[in-house]
């Protein structure tokens, strides 16, 4: 991560939480992680939607209106094959 990106994340956190203060360890463990999570949540939402459209995941809305995701048992073997292929490609030079 670039220094400017870390600085932006720290300042963004403090802008969102103007009364916050912490140690170096706390800033790394909490502030920077929170900013990373906020940044990634949109991507994760998009990926989950794509996996549901491909019927690799199933979604279920619970009584509290939260959506839960689980693997599609019908696609289990296909998913296993996809994962093996991905792992093979990552190991290849």
C-alpha positions as CSV (number, residue, x, y, z in Angstrom):
1,X,0.0,0.0,0.0
2,X,1.3,3.4,-0.9
3,X,2.0,6.0,1.8
4,X,-0.5,8.4,0.2
5,X,-3.2,5.6,0.3
6,X,-2.5,5.0,4.0
7,X,-2.6,8.7,4.8
8,X,-6.0,8.9,2.9
9,X,-7.4,6.0,4.9
10,X,-6.3,7.5,8.2
11,X,-7.8,10.9,7.4
12,X,-11.0,9.3,6.0
13,X,-11.4,7.4,9.3
14,X,-10.8,10.5,11.4
15,X,-13.2,12.5,9.2
16,X,-15.9,9.8,9.9
17,X,-14.9,9.6,13.6
18,X,-13.6,13.1,14.6
19,X,-13.3,12.1,18.3
20,X,-11.3,9.0,17.6
21,X,-7.8,8.4,18.9
22,X,-5.7,5.3,19.1
23,X,-2.2,3.8,19.2
24,X,-0.2,2.8,16.2
25,X,-1.3,-0.8,16.7
26,X,-5.0,0.2,17.1
27,X,-4.8,2.4,14.0
28,X,-3.4,-0.5,11.9
29,X,-5.7,-3.1,13.4
30,X,-9.0,-1.1,13.4
31,X,-8.9,2.1,11.4
32,X,-7.1,0.8,8.3
33,X,-9.0,-2.5,8.4
34,X,-12.3,-0.7,8.6
35,X,-11.5,1.5,5.6
36,X,-10.4,-1.6,3.6
37,X,-13.7,-3.3,4.5
38,X,-15.8,-0.3,3.4
39,X,-13.9,-0.2,0.1
40,X,-14.3,-3.9,-0.5
41,X,-17.9,-4.4,0.5
42,X,-19.2,-3.0,-2.9
43,X,-17.0,-5.5,-4.8
44,X,-18.1,-8.4,-2.6
45,X,-21.8,-7.5,-3.1
46,X,-21.2,-7.4,-6.9
47,X,-19.4,-10.8,-6.9
48,X,-22.1,-12.4,-4.8
49,X,-24.7,-11.2,-7.2
50,X,-22.8,-12.7,-10.1
51,X,-22.3,-16.0,-8.3
52,X,-26.1,-16.1,-7.6
53,X,-26.9,-15.3,-11.3
54,X,-24.6,-18.2,-12.3
55,X,-26.5,-20.4,-9.8
56,X,-23.2,-21.2,-8.0
57,X,-24.6,-19.7,-4.8
58,X,-28.1,-19.6,-3.5
59,X,-29.5,-16.7,-1.5
60,X,-32.1,-16.8,1.2
61,X,-33.7,-13.8,2.9
62,X,-34.1,-14.5,6.6
63,X,-36.9,-13.2,8.8
64,X,-34.8,-10.3,9.8
65,X,-34.5,-9.3,6.1
66,X,-30.8,-10.1,5.9
67,X,-29.7,-12.2,2.9
68,X,-27.7,-15.4,3.6
69,X,-25.7,-17.1,0.9
70,X,-24.7,-20.8,0.5
71,X,-23.3,-23.1,-2.1
72,X,-25.5,-24.6,-4.6
73,X,-25.3,-28.4,-4.1
74,X,-26.4,-28.9,-7.7
75,X,-23.3,-27.1,-8.8
76,X,-20.9,-28.5,-6.3
77,X,-18.9,-30.6,-8.7
78,X,-18.7,-27.8,-11.2
79,X,-17.4,-25.5,-8.4
80,X,-14.8,-28.0,-7.3
81,X,-13.6,-28.3,-10.9
82,X,-13.4,-24.5,-11.2
83,X,-11.4,-24.2,-8.0
84,X,-9.0,-26.9,-9.2
85,X,-8.5,-25.0,-12.4
86,X,-7.9,-21.7,-10.7
87,X,-5.4,-23.3,-8.3
88,X,-3.6,-24.9,-11.2
89,X,-3.4,-21.6,-13.1
90,X,-2.1,-19.7,-10.0
91,X,0.7,-22.3,-9.6
92,X,1.8,-22.2,-13.3
93,X,4.8,-19.9,-14.0
